[in-house]
Amino acid sequence: MPEKMEITRSWREQKVMLKRRFAILSDFDFEYKDGKRESMLDRLSTKLKKSRAELDSLFAELQTY
């Protein structure tokens, strides 16, 4: 099982950073409902044409800025 990353940035900060980096993303892409995290991640993965592993790496990278 992969080690959990330490979250140093708020979700709001991460959304802003991703929207700046990928202009095709909208607020709808980040819509999150309790228990539906996977749906949101699948939506982001599809829209950005990235695998879930690539998406996880992208979120980990955001923590280093």
Stockholm file with secondary structure:
# STOCKHOLM 1.0

chainA/1-65         MPEKMEITRSWREQKVMLKRRFAILSDFDFEYKDGKRESMLDRLSTKLKKSRAELDSLFAELQTY
#=GR chainA/1-65 SS CCCCCCCCSCHHHHHHHHHHHCTTCCGGGGCCCTTCHHHHHHHHHHHHTCCHHHHHHHHHHHTTC
#=GC SS_cons        CCCCCCCCSCHHHHHHHHHHHCTTCCGGGGCCCTTCHHHHHHHHHHHHTCCHHHHHHHHHHHTTC
//
